[in-house]
Amino acid sequence: MKRLGSLGFLCLVAVILLSLVPITSAHDSVRGTTESASSAIPDSTAKGLADGMAPRTEVNVSALPEAGSARTLDIPPPASLNGKRSDREGPARTPAQPSSQSFQTTISTSFDGLRYGDNSGISNTYFPPDVQLAVGPSHVVEMVNGVVGTWTKQGTSLQVVSLKDFFNTGSEEVGDPKVFYDSSSSRWFASAFHPVAGTVEVAVSQTGDPTGLWWIYTVTAAAGYCPDQPILAVSNDKVMISANDFTSECTGDFMGAEYFAINKAEMVAGRYTYYTYWGPDTLLFSVHPAHMLSSSSDIYMVSVWAGDSSIVRLFRITGLPTETDLASTQWWDLPISPTKEPPAAPQLGSTYMLDPTDARVTDAFFRQGTLWFSFTVACIPS
């Protein structure tokens, strides 16, 4: 484990690197049953079930209105499991000293992204904004709660539309967006959770142009739950969605983590597509699919829960969901230094404290046989 940062009581980022060599002791979950590859590891309660879906709608982003208003989305998370509100105050603390190591970066072009407040007549006063940025061969796309913006790489603004118009949810708000460009399919993928409907809306562009036509698919959480903070990733042949399920439009009780493996080729073609799903499992929290930066049909996921954990669970999803076949999952529990939920973090020149939420995985990447992931933890300085 490599730990970065040094502050008072401290908040720091744990960056973990795993070289993914074959692991002999694993759990397997296929078609609702579990088997253990080693008698030393107990069976799990995870399940894999089949379902399918057609595109809910087709959206021509270039035809969407670029003016309007969006009401404030105010869905406070449960304090014990889903992070803490970012409104804590406290005395300013001495900031960490910068590293003596220096790097040089040449910036060829810079331009402003979306602004807090007003963007071409579309209100953006959501808190937090949940900023997401993606870059393709010719375009830059930014999504925040409430607004989607698209530019050329030279900084020319092409489009600003509301997030609910982009996902075609009428007057009902969506949030927690994700967006990225997938070079293996030359398509853009995006997602957002729809708290009123209890769904994750998943969009895939019909071409490499993010200002044109998109297919919109709807993934429904179990039992009418609300799939909070969905994470989106793709491999060569699968689209992976993971979310934390809550009751009462994400303001109620935690019901477990749920994740879905979807047939990518069918989604890209805009056809009826099949998927395998697991959960919700109350023993899991924030299962984070990794961005697959190297060619792979398998897709990896990681979870360290939300704090006070001494293991990281590594998942590998294999197989392709089709009309007759299911994807399957294997997992390994690997020891790590015990994690603690981080305290509020100071910021220079302000008495307001930054909210680091909890110790859940914040991002994960797989490249050339190595999995990188990060999360925020607390420690007591020596």
N, C-alpha and C positions, 0 to 999 in steps of 0.2 A: 504494500500500500504506500502510495506517495501522498503526503499531506502538504497542502499549500496554504500559506496565510499565517498570520500571527496577530491576534488582537485580544486584549483584555481577558474576558472570560471565554472564550473565543468561539467565533464561528469560523469554520474552515471547510474547505472542499476536499473530500476524499476522492482521489482518482484511482481507480483500480484497473489493472491490466490483467487479462486472462489469456494465456496461450491455449487454444482449444485443441489439445491433443485428445485422442480417444480416452474416454472414461469408462471403466468397466462396471461400476455400480450405478445403476440408473433406475428410475421409475418409468414405466411406459403406460400411456393411457390411449386406448383406441376404442371407439364405438361403445363408450360407456363403461368399459371394464378396465381394471388396472392389473398390471403384473409387475413384479419386482425382479430385476435382473440379479439381485443379490439378497440373500436372506437376512443380511445385516441391516437392510434398509426397509422400513415398513411400507406397506401399500399406502396409496393416497386415495382421497375421496374425489379427485378430479374426474370429470366425465367428458367424453367427446360425442356429440350428437350432430346429426345432419339436418340441413335445411337449405332452402334456395330462395332467390329473389330476382325480380326483373327490375330494370331501372324505374324508379318512381316517376321521373320526369326528365325532360331535356331542357337545358337552359342555354340561351344564347346571350352570353355576357355582354356582347357588344350592343345588344338591344335594350339592356336594362337602363332605367332612369339613373342619371347622375346627380340627382337632387332629391332631397327628402329629409325626413327626420327619423330618428330612432330613439325610443324611450330607454331610460336607464335600466339595465339588467342588474337586479339586486338579489342575488341568491346567496346568502351567507352560508359558508360551509360549517358543518358541525365542528366545534372547536377541538374536540378530542381526537378526531381522525382525519380531518380534511383541511388541516392548516389553520392558521390564526389570522385574524384580520390585521391588515397592515396599517394600523392607526395608533401604535404604541408610542408613547413619548418617554424620554429619559434624558439624563445628562449626556452631553457629548463626551466621547472618549478619545484617547490619543490614537490616531490612525496608524496602520501598519506602515513601516518604511518600505519604499520600493526596492526591488532587487537591483543589485549593482550590474547585473547582466543586461545588456541592451540589444535591441533588434532594430533593423532598418527596414521600413516598408515604404514602397513608392505608391502613392495614390494617384491613379490616372484620371479618375472622375469621381466627384462627390456631389450629392444632391440631397435635398430634404425628403424625408419619407412622410408618412401620415402624421398629422398633428393632433394633439389633445384638444378637443373642442369642436371645431368645425372643419370639414373637408368637403369642399364643393357643395355645401348646403346639407351635408349629412352629419348629424350630431355624433360626436365621439367623446362621451363623458363617462365611459365605463371604467370601473375600478375593481381589480387591476386590469390594464389593457390587454395582457397576454400577447405580447408582440411576437409575430412569427414572420420570418423573412426567407424567401427562396429565390434562387438564381438559376436560370436556364441559359441556353445558348445565346438568346437575343433579348430576354426579358428579365425584369426583377418584379417579384410579386410580394407585397406585404399584406398580411392579415392581422387585424386586431379585433377585439370585441366590438362589433358594430360596423366595421368598415373594411373594404378590400381595395387596395390600390395597385396599379400596374404601370410600370415604366419601361422604356427602352434602357439598355445598359448605358446609354449616353445621358440618361436623366430626363428624357422627354416623357411627361405624364401622358399616358394613353387612356386611363380609365380610373374612376373612383365610384364604387357602388356600395350599397349597404350589404352587410353580411347576410341578412335575412332574405334579401332579393337574390343574392348569389345562390343560396341554397333553396330558394323558392319555397319558403315556409309561410308565406302570407304575412299576417301581422304578428306572428309569434316569433319571439327572439331565439337566436341560437348563439352559442358562445364557445369558449375554449378552442379556438381554431388551430388547425395544423395545415401546413402546406409545404410541398417540396416538388422538385423536378426529378423524374426518374429517367436517367440516361439510357437504361436498358430497353425501355419501351418508347422513349421520346415523348412521354406524356407527363402532364402535371397531375398531382393527386392532392386533395384537400379534404378536411373533415371538420365537423363541429358537432357539439352535443345540442340536442333539442329537448330541453327539460320538460316542457308541457307534454310532448308526445312520448317521452321516454325512449328516445332513439338517438343513434349517431348517424348524421347525414354524411355520406361519403361521395365525393365528386371526383371524376376523372375526365380530363380534357379529351376531346375527340381528335385533336391534332396537337402539334407542338406549340400552338399559339394560345396562350392563356386568355386572350381577349375574345375568343370565339366560342364554339359550342362545347358544352360539358354534359356528360351523363351524371345524374344524381341517383345514388342508391341509398336505401334506408335500412339500417341495421337496428333491429329492435332488441332492447334489453329484456331480460327474463322478468316475468311476473309483473310487468308494468313499472319496473323500477326506473330510476333516472341514472343513465350512464355518465358519471361525472369525469371530467378531465380525460377524455379519450386520447390515446396515443396511437399514431398511425405510422406504419412502416411497410416496405415491400421487399420481396426477394425476386428471383427470376420468374417464379410462377405463382406466388401468393401475395395477397394483401393481408396485413395483420392489423387488427384493431383490438385494443385493450382498454378497459374502463373500470372504475370503481362504482358499484351500484349502490344507490341510496334510495330511500323512500321519499315521498312528499316533494317531488320536483327538486331533489338534491338538497333539501333542507332537513331531512329526517335522519333515520337510523342507517348505519352502514350495513349492507346486506352481503358484501363480498365482492371479490374481483372476478370479472368475466372477460374472456377473450375469444376472438373469432379469427379463423383462417379462411380466406375467401379466394376463389379461383380468379387469378389476375387476368388471364387472357380473355375470359368471358367478360370481365368488367371493361377492359380496354375496348372490346368490340361492341359494347353496349347491349349484350345479350343477357338472357336469363343466366344467372350464375349460382353456383353451389358453394356452400360454406360449412365448416365444422366449428362448433362452439363448445366451450368448456365453462362451467360455473353457472351462477356465482358461487364462489368458494370463500367462506368467512375466514378461512385460515390464510388467505392471501390478501395482499394490498399493493396497489400500484405496480402491477407487472408491466415492465417497460420493454416493448419491442425495440430492437436495435436497428439503426439505419445500416443497411447492407451496402457497403461501399465497394465490395468485391463481388464478383459473380458467384452466386450460390442459390440453389433451390431451397435449401434449409434456411430457416430464419431463427435467430436467437433472441431470447428475452431474459431480463434479470429483475430481481426484486430483493430489496433489503427491508421490506415493510416500511414503517414510518418512524422507527426509532427503537432504541433498546434491543438491538438485534446483534447476534454474534455469528450469523451466517448470511451468505448471499445465496439465493436460489437461482440457478442457471437452468433455463429451459431451451430445448431445441425442438422446433416444429418441423416435421418431415411429411412427405407425401402431398398429394394434390387432391383437394375436394372436387369430386365429380358426381355424376348422377349415381354411380355405383360404389365409389370409394370415399374414404374419409382421410383427412390429415390426422397425424398422431403426434403426441408430445412425449418427450422424455425430460426428466429434470434431475439435477444434482444439488445437494446442499453442501456448500463449501465454506469452511471456517474463515472468519475475518475478525479483526479487532472489534470489540464491542462498540456499537454506535450509541450516541446519545442525541436526543432532540436538541437542536441548536437554540441558543438564546437570541434575543433581538441584537442586531448588529448596528454599530454607530456609523454615521456618515459625516464626512468632513464638512464643517461649517454649519451644522444643523443639530438641533436637539431632538429631532425626530429620528426614531430608530427604524431601521430596515427590517422587514419581516422575512426571515429565511425559510418560512413555513416549517417543514419537518425534515426527517432524514430520508425521505423517499428518493429513489433514483430520479435525477433530473434529465439525463440524456444518456444515450448509449450508441456506440458505433462499432461495426465489425469491418475489418479490413485485413486481407491477406492472412487469415488464420488467427487473428488477434481481436479480442473484444475489449473495447474501452468503455467505461461508464463512470459517472460521477454522481455524488450526492453530498449534501451538506450535513456536517456533524458538529458536535461541541466537544471541547476538551478543556482541561485545566492546565494553564501554562506552568512549566517548571520554574 
